């Protein structure tokens, strides 16, 4: 697919609107259902980068809840304690503990349910049935993932009276070195942010106590990668593999 006509631009009056590749190549994604808009794709592409980097850095399934081009939260797939399940309203989800991906999204969505209302979802791995059942009952604009099981896709296609936005991304796609954007007819150019956040970044411990617990390393990486995809100078608190507070 060379281009895709969007529902509309940043606002409903901004038409026509589309996405395409400058070099004329195929888009690195497929729209499996729905018709996303301009902001939807800003959320989709930024949130996908976040979960992809979390998966690469920690080797764990990851999920993000995005709203207005910033993460409300992100998390990796660790099992939720029973009290946290109740707090996140997922204690009734059958098979939750058996799906690290569903656990990751339960954490990301449950961090701040008000901010996540009508969110865009990003998953690092193929969406499974358990994760889809969790997503089905939440108010959400759309989802991006590298794949969907047949069962998951059937469930998600029932949302929004069949109009739910479902995007499949090529997990091997790499962006060009330079990126461009126009504002008021002026073109901005900058290098893509390839800065790598992983355990190696935390190897130079400057405090007297040199050993960081593995859980602390994981949480620092979750916080730092989440901050990479906020839109301003922000702080992030992370605990138990979950960003629990993101803000300026």
N, C-alpha and C positions, 0 to 999 in steps of 0.2 A: 504494500500500500504506500503510494507516494505522498499522499496528503489526506487530511481528514477535516471536513467542515465541522466546526464547533457549533454548539448550541447558540452561543453568542460570545462576545468578548468579555472584558471586565464587567461591563454593565449590559443589560438587555438591549439597549439602543445601539450598541457597538457591533454592527454587522456590516459586511460579512466578516467572519473570523475563521481561521484555520490554523493547523499545524502542519509543518513540512520540513524537509531537510534542505539546507542551502545548496548542498552538492547534488541534489536531485536523486539521491539514493532512497531506498525504502525506509519508512519509519521503523524504529526498533521496537515497535509495540503493535498490538492488535486490540481493537475494541470489540469485545465479545458480546456486549449488551449495553443498551442505553446510548446516550449522546452527551458526553461530557462537555463542559464549557471551559473557558480560558482559565479561570481560577482553579477549577477541578484539576486541570493538567499541571498547573504550577504546584498544587498540593501533591499530585501523584508523583511527579518526577523528583521533587525534593524529598518526599517521604521514602520513595524507593531507594534513593542514595543512602539515606540514613540507615534503613534496615539492612541493606546490602553490606554496608561497612561494619555494622554491629556483628553480623554473621561472620564476616571475614576475620574480624579482630578476636572474637570470642569462640567461634565454632559452635554457636548455639542459635537455634531459630529465634528470630526477632520480629517484633511488630511495633508499629507506630500509629498513633492517632494524631491526625493533622487537621488544623482549622485555620483558615485565612493565612496560609503559606507559612505557618510556624507549627512546631510540634506542641500538642498539649501534653503528650507524654510518649515515652518509648520504653520498651522492656524486652528482656530475653526470657526464654521459656523455662522458667523454674516453677515447680509445683507451688501452688498457693496454700498457705496455712488455712485451716478451717475458718478462723475469724476473718481473714482477709477475703476469702470466698464470699462470705456473707456481706462484708462491706462493699464488695464489688458486684453484688447481686448475681453471682454465678454458682452458688452452692447447689443449685438444682440441675446443673448441666451434666448430664450423664457422660462418663468417659473423659471428663476434663483432664484428670491427672495423666491420662495416657496420650495426650496430645500436647507436646511442648509448645507448638505453635498457638494453640488455643489458650494455653496458660499465658503466653506472651501478650496476646491481644486482650485477654481478661484484665491483666495488670495495666496495660496501656490505657484502655478505655476506662477502667475503674479509678484511675488516679484523680481525675477531675471530671465527673460525668456531665457537669453543666457546660464546661468548656468543650467537651468532646461531642456535645449534642449536634448532630448533623455533620459529623466529621468525614474526613477521607482516611481510608485505612490502607496501610502498606504492610505486606507480609514478605519475609525473606525467602520463604519456601512455598511449595505448592500448597494451596489452600485445601485442607481436608474437610471431611463432613462435620466433625465436631466444631471446628472453627466457624464453618458456615452456619451451623445451627445457632451459635452464639451471636454471630453478626446479624442473622435474620431478624432478631427481635430488637435490635438497636436502631435508632434513627441515624442514618448515615447516608452520605451523598454517593459514595462509591468506593472502589477497592482496586488496588494494583498488586499483582503478584506474578511470579514467574510461571505459574501454572495453576490449574484447578482440577481436582478429581471430578469425575462425572457426577457423583452425588453432590459435591459442593456446588458445582455450577448450576445444577438443577434447583437447588435450594435458593441460591442467590438470585437467580432469574425470577423468582417469585416476588422479590421485594419491589416496592413502589409500583405495584400493579404491572409488573413486568418491565419497568423502565429503569431499574437500578443500573448504575454505571459500573461495568466490569472491564478492567483493562489487564491484558497480559503483556508483560515486558520481557524482552530478550535479556536473560541474565548475563550474557557474555558481551553485551554492548558496552563500548568504551567511548566517551565523548572526545571531541577534538581538543587539542591543547589550548586553543583560544575560543572564547565565547563572546557573542555580540548581543547587544540589546539597543533598541531605539526608544528614546524618550523625547517627545516634542520634535521629532525629525532629526534629533542629534543621535549619532551612533556611539555607543560605549563599547570599548573592547578591553577584555582582561583575560588573564590566564585562568583556566579552570582550576578550582580548588582541589588539587590532588593531595593535599597534606594528609599524611597517614597517621592515624591514631591507633596505637596498639600497645602491647605490653612493653615493647622496646622503648617507647616514649617515656615510660615511667621507671626506667632502669636506673636513672641517676637520682638516687634518693639523697637529699641534701640535709636531712635531719639526723640527729644522733642515733636514733633507732632506724636501722637500715632495712629491716625486713617488713614488707607490706603483706598482710594476709591476702590470700587468693581472692577472698570475697571483696576486699577493699579495692584490689586491682580491677576486678570485674566492674564494680560500681563506679569507679573513676572513669573507666572507658565508656560505660553507658552514659555518664554525665557529659563527658567531653564531646562525644560524637553527637549527642542530642543538641548540645550548644552550637555545634558547627552549623546546624540547619535552622537556627533561630535567625530573626531578621534584624536584631540589634544587640548591643552589649547586654548580656544576660547572665544570670546565675542559675545553676541547676543543682538540686539535691537528688542523690540517688541512694537507694537502699534495696538490698535483696534483689539486685538485677533489674531494678525499676526506677525510672525517673519519677520522683514523687513531687517535684516542684520545679517549674521552669518559668522564669520571669525576669523582667528588666530590673 
